[in-house]
Amino acid sequence: MKPDANKLCVPKVCGVDSCKECVYDSETLCKTCEPNFKLDDNQQCVEKVCGVTNCGTCVFDTEDTCETCAPTYKLVDNTCVPKVCGVSDCATCVYDSETECETCNPTLKPDANQLCVPKVCGVENCVECVYDSETECKTCAPTFKPDDNQQCVEKVCGVTNCTKCVFDSEDTCEKCGTNLKPDEAGACIPMVCQVANCTKCVDDTEDQCGECEGGLVVKGSVCGAKEKNGGLPIGAIIGIVIGVVVLLALLLLLLLFFCCRKRKTARENVDHIDRGKSEEEMTQQPKVDVTEETEVTMLTRPLQDGSGDGTNPLSEPPKTDEEVPQTGERRRRGRRARSVRNAGAEIADIDLDYMYNNNEIVED
């Protein structure tokens, strides 16, 4: 107890901050401090300080037992050790994390799960991007080139009067415009007509003349003299040749027609004579087999005036020119035949109108 201002006794009050209980009969000396505080040498209460290295917060009311380590550290057996980024190919993890990558190694990038995956060149028509970039092209596909923004744009043929540049080129022409040609440097230069005496070549050529000078004319691809007067054009000559061939063909057909008609007439005449003979006469005549190459001189019957003997000259022995009288009657007694096929006197190549008729001998 202690006297107050009125000299009355009142209870003493502990006046030490954060003190739970003062020393007996004292208001300035603490005996027991509040939690998380401790007595100093002056019996005052001071806050406990966590003594674990790199520890952010110790266990409540302790100074040597870490509860939470400082950022980028983790608690291992009551000791705070540095956190290590555990993401493969990660250069720097997210702050105070071991499983989320913030910056990957070159040519890699964090994905949605903060893991490192290869970067993919995203430039259209690009073969290879700039190192460690997905948006800047280093090498474009054929017929494309990088622009100022490292994007791929189509190459444009820049050669004057050129219709088509060499593949994947802008300054070397492959095909020039009309009457132009590429030179050794790939530029377009005028074509020069190389044909002698030619004033103008055919378009896009140097060796095919289109117009000749003076009195010359184009012959094929060169210049030559005009044809002499009276000369026929090639078309007329071809027409004449075709006409001659057609005429010869017609003459050949007519010749074949008349030959066939003559044979048919001869056979009809033979048939007419055979029909005039009796069946008995036809059967009594002997058969004679003679080839077409055999020439036979014979009489089919004796003359009515008795001058003909009806014999076949081939059956007689050969006679000399002195023994055979060369009379007109003897010469008129027979006609040559090339083919005698039967006793029915089927005779080919003989005009039967010149044979015996009413005792007249027709001269060969």
C-alpha positions as CSV (number, residue, x, y, z in Angstrom):
1,M,0.0,0.0,0.0
2,K,1.0,3.6,-0.4
3,P,-0.3,6.9,0.8
4,D,-2.1,9.0,-1.8
5,A,-2.4,12.8,-2.0
6,N,-4.8,12.8,0.8
7,K,-2.5,10.8,3.0
8,L,-4.7,7.9,2.6
9,C,-3.4,4.4,1.9
10,V,-4.1,3.0,-1.6
11,P,-2.9,-0.1,-3.4
12,K,0.4,0.1,-5.3
13,V,0.1,-0.2,-9.1
14,C,2.8,-1.9,-11.3
15,G,3.9,0.8,-13.7
16,V,6.4,-1.2,-15.9
17,D,5.3,-1.4,-19.6
18,S,4.4,-4.9,-20.8
19,C,4.8,-6.1,-17.3
20,K,2.4,-8.7,-16.1
21,E,3.4,-8.6,-12.4
22,C,5.8,-6.3,-10.6
23,V,8.2,-7.2,-7.8
24,Y,6.4,-7.4,-4.4
25,D,5.7,-4.0,-3.0
26,S,7.2,-2.3,-6.0
27,E,5.7,-0.3,-8.8
28,T,8.9,0.0,-11.0
29,L,10.4,-3.4,-11.0
30,C,8.8,-6.1,-13.0
31,K,8.8,-9.6,-11.9
32,T,7.0,-11.2,-14.9
33,C,6.6,-9.6,-18.3
34,E,3.8,-10.1,-20.8
35,P,4.2,-12.8,-23.5
36,N,6.8,-12.2,-26.1
37,F,8.6,-9.9,-23.7
38,K,11.4,-10.5,-21.3
39,L,13.1,-8.8,-18.3
40,D,16.2,-6.8,-18.9
41,D,18.9,-6.1,-16.4
42,N,16.8,-3.2,-14.9
43,Q,13.8,-5.4,-14.3
44,Q,12.1,-3.7,-17.3
45,C,10.2,-5.6,-20.0
46,V,11.7,-5.6,-23.5
47,E,10.5,-7.4,-26.6
48,K,12.1,-10.7,-27.3
49,V,14.2,-10.8,-30.4
50,C,14.4,-13.9,-32.7
51,G,17.9,-15.0,-32.6
52,V,17.8,-17.5,-35.5
53,T,19.7,-16.3,-38.6
54,N,17.6,-15.2,-41.5
55,C,14.5,-16.0,-39.5
56,G,11.6,-13.7,-40.1
57,T,9.5,-14.8,-37.1
58,C,10.3,-17.1,-34.3
59,V,7.9,-19.3,-32.5
60,F,5.7,-17.2,-30.1
61,D,7.4,-16.1,-27.0
62,T,10.8,-17.7,-28.1
63,E,14.0,-16.3,-29.4
64,D,15.7,-19.4,-30.7
65,T,13.0,-21.3,-32.5
66,C,12.3,-20.0,-36.0
67,E,8.8,-20.3,-37.2
68,T,9.1,-18.4,-40.5
69,C,12.3,-17.6,-42.4
70,A,13.0,-14.4,-44.2
71,P,12.1,-14.2,-47.9
72,T,14.2,-16.4,-50.3
73,Y,14.9,-18.7,-47.3
74,K,13.3,-21.8,-46.0
75,L,13.3,-23.5,-42.7
76,V,15.3,-26.7,-42.4
77,D,15.7,-28.2,-38.9
78,N,15.1,-24.9,-37.2
79,T,17.6,-23.3,-39.5
80,C,16.9,-20.9,-42.4
81,V,18.7,-21.8,-45.6
82,P,18.5,-20.1,-49.0
83,K,15.8,-21.3,-51.4
84,V,17.1,-22.9,-54.6
85,C,15.2,-22.6,-57.9
86,G,14.3,-26.1,-58.9
87,V,12.8,-25.5,-62.4
88,S,14.9,-27.1,-65.1
89,D,16.7,-24.6,-67.4
90,C,15.5,-21.7,-65.3
91,A,17.8,-18.8,-64.7
92,T,15.8,-17.0,-62.1
93,C,12.7,-18.3,-60.2
94,V,9.8,-16.1,-59.2
95,Y,10.7,-14.2,-55.9
96,D,10.6,-16.4,-52.9
97,S,9.8,-19.5,-55.0
98,E,11.6,-22.6,-55.9
99,T,9.0,-24.1,-58.4
100,E,8.0,-21.1,-60.6
101,C,10.4,-19.8,-63.1
102,E,10.5,-16.1,-63.9
103,T,13.4,-16.1,-66.4
104,C,14.5,-19.1,-68.4
105,N,17.8,-19.8,-70.0
106,P,18.4,-18.5,-73.6
107,T,16.1,-19.9,-76.3
108,L,13.7,-21.0,-73.6
109,K,10.6,-19.3,-72.1
110,P,8.3,-19.9,-69.1
111,D,5.0,-21.5,-70.0
112,A,1.6,-21.1,-68.2
113,N,2.9,-23.3,-65.4
114,Q,6.1,-21.3,-65.0
115,L,8.1,-24.1,-66.5
116,C,10.8,-23.6,-69.2
117,V,9.9,-24.6,-72.7
118,P,11.7,-23.9,-76.0
119,K,11.0,-20.7,-77.8
120,V,9.3,-21.1,-81.2
121,C,10.0,-18.6,-84.0
122,G,6.6,-17.0,-84.6
123,V,7.4,-14.9,-87.7
124,E,5.5,-15.9,-90.8
125,N,7.7,-17.3,-93.6
126,C,10.7,-17.2,-91.3
127,V,13.3,-20.1,-91.3
128,E,15.3,-18.9,-88.4
129,C,14.6,-16.2,-85.8
130,V,17.2,-14.0,-84.2
131,Y,18.9,-15.7,-81.2
132,D,16.7,-16.0,-78.2
133,S,13.8,-14.3,-80.0
134,E,10.4,-15.4,-81.2
135,T,9.3,-12.2,-83.0
136,E,12.4,-11.2,-85.0
137,C,13.4,-13.1,-88.0
138,K,17.1,-13.6,-89.0
139,T,16.6,-15.8,-92.1
140,C,13.4,-15.8,-94.2
141,A,12.1,-18.5,-96.5
142,P,13.1,-18.4,-100.2
143,T,11.6,-15.4,-102.1
144,F,11.2,-13.5,-98.8
145,K,13.5,-11.1,-96.9
146,P,13.5,-9.5,-93.5
147,D,12.2,-5.9,-93.4
148,D,13.2,-3.2,-90.9
149,N,11.0,-4.8,-88.2
150,Q,12.6,-8.2,-88.7
151,Q,9.5,-9.5,-90.3
152,C,9.5,-11.4,-93.6
153,V,8.1,-9.7,-96.7
154,E,8.1,-11.0,-100.3
155,K,11.0,-10.1,-102.5
156,V,10.1,-7.9,-105.5
157,C,12.0,-8.0,-108.7
158,G,13.7,-4.6,-109.1
159,V,15.3,-5.0,-112.5
160,T,13.9,-2.5,-115.0
161,N,11.8,-4.1,-117.9
162,C,12.2,-7.5,-116.2
163,T,9.1,-9.7,-116.1
164,K,10.7,-12.5,-114.0
165,C,13.8,-12.4,-111.8
166,V,16.0,-15.4,-111.0
167,F,14.5,-17.5,-108.2
168,D,15.1,-15.8,-104.8
169,S,16.6,-12.8,-106.3
170,E,15.6,-9.1,-106.7
171,D,18.4,-7.8,-108.9
172,T,19.1,-10.6,-111.4
173,C,16.6,-10.9,-114.3
174,E,15.7,-14.2,-115.8
175,K,13.1,-13.1,-118.4
176,C,12.9,-9.6,-119.8
177,G,10.1,-7.9,-121.7
178,T,9.5,-8.0,-125.4
179,N,12.6,-7.6,-127.6
180,L,14.8,-7.5,-124.5
181,K,17.2,-10.0,-123.0
182,P,19.2,-10.4,-119.8
183,D,22.9,-9.5,-119.9
184,E,25.7,-11.1,-117.9
185,A,24.9,-8.8,-114.9
186,G,21.2,-9.7,-114.9
187,A,20.0,-6.4,-116.4
188,C,17.7,-6.2,-119.4
189,I,19.2,-4.9,-122.7
190,P,17.7,-4.6,-126.2
191,M,18.0,-7.6,-128.5
192,V,20.0,-7.0,-131.7
193,C,18.9,-8.7,-135.0
194,Q,21.8,-10.8,-136.2
195,V,20.4,-11.9,-139.6
196,A,22.2,-10.4,-142.6
197,N,20.3,-7.9,-144.7
198,C,17.4,-8.0,-142.2
199,T,15.8,-4.7,-141.1
200,K,13.6,-6.3,-138.4
201,C,13.7,-9.6,-136.7
202,V,10.7,-11.5,-135.3
203,D,9.7,-10.3,-131.8
204,D,11.9,-11.8,-129.1
205,T,14.4,-13.3,-131.5
206,E,17.8,-12.3,-132.9
207,D,18.1,-15.0,-135.5
208,Q,14.7,-15.1,-137.3
209,C,14.1,-12.3,-139.8
210,G,10.7,-10.7,-140.1
211,E,11.4,-8.0,-142.7
212,C,14.3,-7.9,-145.2
213,E,15.9,-4.9,-146.8
214,G,15.9,-3.9,-150.5
215,G,14.4,-6.4,-152.8
216,L,15.1,-9.4,-150.6
217,V,12.4,-11.6,-149.1
218,V,12.2,-13.7,-146.0
219,K,13.1,-17.4,-146.7
220,G,12.6,-19.4,-143.6
221,S,14.5,-17.3,-141.0
222,V,16.9,-15.6,-143.3
223,C,16.8,-13.1,-146.2
224,G,17.1,-14.3,-149.8
225,A,16.4,-13.2,-153.4
226,K,12.9,-13.2,-154.8
227,E,11.9,-16.1,-157.0
228,K,12.3,-15.5,-160.8
229,N,9.2,-14.5,-162.9
230,G,7.2,-17.5,-164.0
231,G,8.3,-19.6,-161.0
232,L,5.5,-21.6,-159.4
233,P,4.8,-21.3,-155.8
234,I,5.3,-24.3,-153.6
235,G,1.6,-24.7,-153.1
236,A,1.0,-24.9,-156.9
237,I,3.8,-27.4,-157.3
238,I,2.3,-29.6,-154.6
239,G,-1.1,-29.3,-156.3
240,I,0.2,-30.4,-159.6
241,V,2.0,-33.4,-158.2
242,I,-1.2,-34.5,-156.4
243,G,-3.2,-34.1,-159.6
244,V,-0.7,-36.2,-161.6
245,V,-0.8,-39.0,-159.0
246,V,-4.6,-39.0,-159.0
247,L,-4.7,-39.1,-162.9
248,L,-2.3,-42.1,-163.0
249,A,-4.5,-43.9,-160.4
250,L,-7.6,-43.3,-162.6
251,L,-5.8,-44.6,-165.7
252,L,-4.7,-47.7,-163.8
253,L,-8.2,-48.4,-162.6
254,L,-9.6,-48.0,-166.2
255,L,-7.0,-50.4,-167.6
256,L,-7.8,-53.0,-165.0
257,F,-11.5,-52.6,-165.7
258,F,-11.1,-53.2,-169.5
259,C,-8.9,-56.2,-169.0
260,C,-11.4,-57.8,-166.7
261,R,-14.2,-57.0,-169.1
262,K,-12.3,-58.6,-172.1
263,R,-11.8,-61.9,-170.1
264,K,-15.4,-62.0,-169.2
265,T,-16.5,-61.5,-172.9
266,A,-14.1,-64.3,-174.0
267,R,-15.6,-66.7,-171.5
268,E,-19.1,-65.8,-172.5
269,N,-18.3,-66.6,-176.2
270,V,-16.8,-69.9,-175.3
271,D,-19.9,-70.8,-173.4
272,H,-22.0,-69.8,-176.4
273,I,-20.1,-72.2,-178.7
274,D,-20.2,-75.0,-176.2
275,R,-24.0,-74.7,-176.0
276,G,-24.2,-75.2,-179.8
277,K,-22.5,-78.6,-179.6
278,S,-24.3,-81.8,-178.7
279,E,-23.6,-83.5,-175.5
280,E,-22.2,-86.4,-177.4
281,E,-19.7,-84.2,-179.2
282,M,-18.6,-82.7,-175.9
283,T,-18.0,-86.1,-174.3
284,Q,-16.2,-87.5,-177.3
285,Q,-13.6,-84.8,-177.5
286,P,-10.3,-85.8,-175.8
287,K,-9.0,-83.8,-172.9
288,V,-5.9,-81.8,-173.4
289,D,-3.9,-80.5,-170.4
290,V,-1.7,-77.6,-171.5
291,T,-0.2,-75.0,-169.2
292,E,-0.8,-71.3,-169.8
293,E,2.8,-70.8,-171.0
294,T,2.4,-73.4,-173.7
295,E,1.7,-72.0,-177.2
296,V,-0.4,-74.4,-179.3
297,T,-1.3,-74.0,-182.9
298,M,-4.3,-76.2,-183.8
299,L,-7.4,-76.4,-185.9
300,T,-10.6,-77.2,-184.2
301,R,-12.2,-78.7,-187.4
302,P,-11.3,-79.4,-191.2
303,L,-12.2,-76.9,-193.7
304,Q,-15.4,-77.7,-195.7
305,D,-13.5,-77.4,-199.0
306,G,-11.2,-80.2,-198.0
307,S,-8.2,-78.0,-197.9
308,G,-7.7,-78.6,-194.1
309,D,-6.8,-82.0,-192.8
310,G,-7.9,-81.4,-189.2
311,T,-4.5,-82.5,-187.8
312,N,-2.6,-80.8,-185.1
313,P,0.7,-79.5,-186.4
314,L,2.4,-80.3,-183.1
315,S,1.9,-84.1,-183.8
316,E,3.9,-84.0,-187.0
317,P,7.6,-84.2,-187.2
318,P,9.4,-80.9,-187.5
319,K,10.0,-79.7,-191.1
320,T,12.5,-77.4,-192.6
321,D,11.7,-74.1,-194.1
322,E,12.0,-75.6,-197.6
323,E,9.5,-78.5,-196.8
324,V,6.8,-76.1,-195.4
325,P,5.2,-74.0,-198.1
326,Q,4.6,-70.5,-196.9
327,T,1.2,-70.1,-198.5
328,G,-1.4,-67.6,-197.2
329,E,-3.9,-70.4,-196.8
330,R,-1.5,-72.3,-194.5
331,R,-0.9,-69.2,-192.4
332,R,-4.6,-68.7,-192.0
333,R,-5.4,-72.2,-190.8
334,G,-4.9,-71.6,-187.1
335,R,-4.7,-69.0,-184.4
336,R,-2.4,-69.0,-181.5
337,A,-3.8,-69.8,-178.1
338,R,-2.1,-69.5,-174.8
339,S,-4.3,-71.8,-172.8
340,V,-6.4,-74.8,-173.8
341,R,-8.1,-76.2,-170.7
342,N,-10.5,-79.0,-171.7
343,A,-11.9,-80.7,-174.8
344,G,-14.8,-78.3,-174.4
345,A,-12.4,-75.7,-175.9
346,E,-12.2,-73.4,-172.9
347,I,-9.8,-71.0,-174.5
348,A,-8.4,-67.9,-172.7
349,D,-7.0,-64.8,-174.4
350,I,-8.6,-65.7,-177.8
351,D,-11.2,-63.6,-179.5
352,L,-13.5,-66.4,-180.8
353,D,-15.0,-64.0,-183.4
354,Y,-11.9,-64.5,-185.5
355,M,-12.0,-68.3,-185.5
356,Y,-13.7,-70.5,-188.1
357,N,-17.1,-69.3,-189.1
358,N,-18.9,-70.6,-192.2
359,N,-15.8,-72.0,-193.8
360,E,-13.9,-68.7,-193.5
361,I,-10.3,-68.6,-192.3
362,V,-9.7,-65.5,-190.3
363,E,-6.1,-64.2,-190.6
364,D,-4.2,-63.9,-187.4
